Structure formats: structure tokens, C-alpha cells
């Protein structure tokens, strides 16, 4: 699974990842059938517990999907709990520097064999992480990056303004440097036009499930 996803992240088409947003195993099973490449399960925000997350991950896989989980934090315990689940990848929030990335990579190596290893996707959410980007990407276990615009905006003094030019410019620096290092970058749908993506697709595009439902409802009512 990991090798297939890793090669597809480097492909000409951006993978699609939809956020679940709701702690509903029944909804997760349905969302897995909609055709998105990845289903995003979030342990950092919201009220999703590890037991429900485990059920959601198993239902996503049973219905032909691949689950990517965001760990509740970058702590050793949080990462081990996430890796105990049958996920295709783990997004690690707020990775700040190379030392932290190396520690996380070591946990991934210890928890799973090379054949079973989940994708490791650090989130880039601060100016420090951007300064330390080369060191964060240095471990071989780091497969891709994910830009978190909300936290990045807040850390740059533009809280609630992820589309602020300074925030987009910072995100574009990440894309450009990661592309040079051959590391795919995942971004929200609204960032797919960053100049750094010129000539190549994002690794994956993040879709909000609520927006997907609203767009589907609007299209249905217009028919």
C-alpha cells in the first residue's frame, strides 16, 4: 500500500484526500465509496477517540478506501497510537525542526517493517518549520509534506487569513523547496494554484467534506 501511494504521490495527477470531519463510522464507510484516493481521519481536532478511529479506519479499508490519520500530537505516545491502527499514512502536526523529524522517523522504523510502514507526512505550520525544511525532509522515511494554512497564517500574524499574500508566499516557498528535493506536498484545494506547482501536480489535494456535501446538494437542486 505504501509503495503504491508513494509512487502515485509523485504522479502527474494530484491524489484527492477528503476530510471526514464527523466521528461517524457509518459516514466513513460511505465516504470511502465516493472515489477519493484518501480519507482523512483527524485525532488532533474534534472529539474522535482512538477506539472510534480504529473502527473508522477498518471500515474505510473494507470499503476500498485508504485512511490517512492525523496524530493528536507529535509525541512518541501519540505517534505509536496512530501507528497501531491499520492506516496507509500518518500526518504529524506541527513538526518544527530536523531533530523532531529524526525522532519521528525513528518511531516509524521501530513500529513497522519496511513492507508495512505507513507514509510519514509532517505538517509545515510555522516560520521555524520553513526555515528548518531541509532538515525536516532529510530522513528517508519522510514521504511527503502537508501545509497547514490555518496555523501557518496564525504563526505569521494573520490569524483567520489563510489566503493572505504573506501566507500564500510562505506556502509557496515550501512547495518550491520540497519540489527541488522531490518531496510531494499536500495542500488544501484553494492552494492548488501556487506558483511552485507550475509544471507539476500537488502530491494531494485536501477537500473539506462539508464543502463537498454542499456542492453536491447545490448541483442536485440545480438539476
GINORLIN-V157686 format. One record per residue. N is the residue number from 1. RES is the residue in one letter. OMEGA is omega as a letter, one per 40 degrees, with the letter a starting at -180 (NA if undefined). NEAR is the number of other ideal C-beta (glycine too) atoms within 12 Angstrom. D_LAST is the distance of its C-alpha to the last C-alpha in Angstrom with 2 decimals. Layout:
N|RES|OMEGA|NEAR|D_LAST  N|RES|OMEGA|NEAR|D_LAST
This chain:
1|X|a|24|38.35  2|X|a|28|39.70  3|X|i|17|40.88  4|X|i|16|37.56  5|X|a|32|35.60  6|X|i|29|38.29  7|X|i|18|38.06  8|X|i|28|34.27  9|X|i|41|34.57  10|X|a|25|36.65  11|X|a|18|34.24  12|X|i|14|32.26  13|X|i|18|28.94  14|X|i|31|28.55  15|X|a|39|28.09  16|X|i|34|25.33  17|X|a|46|26.45  18|X|i|41|24.35  19|X|a|38|26.17  20|X|i|44|26.27  21|X|a|26|27.09  22|X|a|25|27.65  23|X|a|22|30.76  24|X|i|22|29.03  25|X|i|28|30.15  26|X|i|18|27.47  27|X|i|28|24.73  28|X|i|38|26.67  29|X|i|24|26.77  30|X|a|25|22.99  31|X|a|36|22.51  32|X|a|32|25.04  33|X|a|18|22.80  34|X|i|25|19.85  35|X|i|17|21.61  36|X|a|32|23.22  37|X|a|33|26.81  38|X|i|43|28.34  39|X|a|48|27.88  40|X|i|49|29.72  41|X|a|51|31.88  42|X|i|37|33.63  43|X|a|40|37.14  44|X|a|30|38.01  45|X|i|21|35.74  46|X|a|19|34.59  47|X|a|15|36.22  48|X|i|31|35.74  49|X|a|17|39.07  50|X|i|25|40.50  51|X|i|16|40.37  52|X|i|26|36.65  53|X|i|39|36.08  54|X|i|25|38.07  55|X|i|25|35.94  56|X|a|40|32.70  57|X|a|41|34.15  58|X|i|23|35.26  59|X|i|29|31.92  60|X|a|40|30.09  61|X|a|25|32.65  62|X|a|19|32.55  63|X|i|24|28.82  64|X|a|18|29.32  65|X|i|35|28.90  66|X|a|35|31.47  67|X|i|46|32.31  68|X|a|50|33.67  69|X|i|44|35.46  70|X|i|42|36.61  71|X|a|41|40.12  72|X|i|29|41.11  73|X|i|24|43.63  74|X|a|35|45.71  75|X|i|21|48.67  76|X|a|21|50.30  77|X|a|16|49.45  78|X|i|27|45.76  79|X|i|39|45.50  80|X|i|24|47.37  81|X|i|26|45.12  82|X|a|44|42.03  83|X|i|34|43.71  84|X|i|24|44.70  85|X|a|35|41.07  86|X|a|28|39.69  87|X|i|43|37.58  88|X|a|42|36.88  89|X|i|47|37.72  90|X|i|50|38.88  91|X|a|48|37.92  92|X|a|47|40.99  93|X|i|35|40.58  94|X|i|32|42.82  95|X|a|44|45.07  96|X|a|28|47.61  97|X|a|26|50.13  98|X|i|23|51.60  99|X|i|18|53.84  100|X|i|31|50.94  101|X|i|37|49.00  102|X|i|24|52.12  103|X|i|25|52.51  104|X|i|42|48.91  105|X|i|33|49.32  106|X|i|19|52.48  107|X|i|31|50.71  108|X|i|36|48.11  109|X|a|22|50.99  110|X|a|16|52.84  111|X|a|25|49.99  112|X|i|28|48.65  113|X|i|12|50.04  114|X|a|14|48.83  115|X|a|9|46.91  116|X|a|18|45.19  117|X|i|28|44.81  118|X|i|42|41.51  119|X|i|43|40.11  120|X|a|46|41.71  121|X|i|50|39.49  122|X|i|50|41.22  123|X|i|44|39.27  124|X|a|46|40.48  125|X|a|36|40.34  126|X|i|33|43.47  127|X|i|26|45.70  128|X|i|23|48.32  129|X|i|39|46.02  130|X|i|36|45.28  131|X|a|19|49.03  132|X|a|24|49.66  133|X|a|36|46.80  134|X|i|22|49.12  135|X|i|24|50.99  136|X|a|42|47.85  137|X|a|35|46.73  138|X|a|22|50.24  139|X|a|27|50.12  140|X|a|19|49.06  141|X|i|35|46.95  142|X|a|41|44.53  143|X|a|41|41.59  144|X|i|46|39.13  145|X|i|44|38.60  146|X|i|50|35.82  147|X|i|49|35.71  148|X|a|39|35.18  149|X|a|36|34.16  150|X|i|30|34.55  151|X|i|30|38.12  152|X|i|40|38.95  153|X|a|29|37.97  154|X|a|20|40.11  155|X|i|28|43.02  156|X|i|29|42.91  157|X|a|15|43.06  158|X|a|23|39.44  159|X|i|15|38.18  160|X|a|14|34.48  161|X|a|17|34.04  162|X|i|29|32.98  163|X|i|20|31.83  164|X|a|21|35.28  165|X|a|15|36.85  166|X|i|21|39.79  167|X|i|37|37.67  168|X|i|30|35.63  169|X|i|23|38.94  170|X|i|36|40.46  171|X|a|49|37.55  172|X|i|30|37.90  173|X|i|29|41.59  174|X|a|46|40.71  175|X|a|38|38.37  176|X|a|24|41.02  177|X|i|27|43.90  178|X|i|39|42.06  179|X|i|28|40.98  180|X|i|16|44.64  181|X|i|23|45.56  182|X|i|19|42.90  183|X|i|38|41.19  184|X|i|39|37.37  185|X|i|46|35.74  186|X|a|46|32.65  187|X|i|40|30.80  188|X|a|34|27.75  189|X|a|24|24.74  190|X|i|21|25.84  191|X|a|36|29.17  192|X|a|29|28.13  193|X|i|20|29.29  194|X|a|32|32.83  195|X|a|17|35.37  196|X|i|28|37.14  197|X|a|27|34.32  198|X|i|14|34.93  199|X|i|10|35.34  200|X|a|25|34.33  201|X|i|27|31.44  202|X|i|40|31.65  203|X|i|44|32.89  204|X|i|44|29.83  205|X|a|34|26.96  206|X|i|42|26.47  207|X|i|34|23.04  208|X|a|24|22.85  209|X|i|29|21.12  210|X|i|17|20.10  211|X|i|18|18.35  212|X|i|29|16.63  213|X|i|22|15.43  214|X|i|14|14.34  215|X|i|17|12.40  216|X|i|17|10.69  217|X|i|13|10.00  218|X|i|12|8.71  219|X|a|11|6.26  220|X|a|10|5.28  221|X|i|9|5.51  222|X|a|8|3.82  223|X|NA|7|0.00
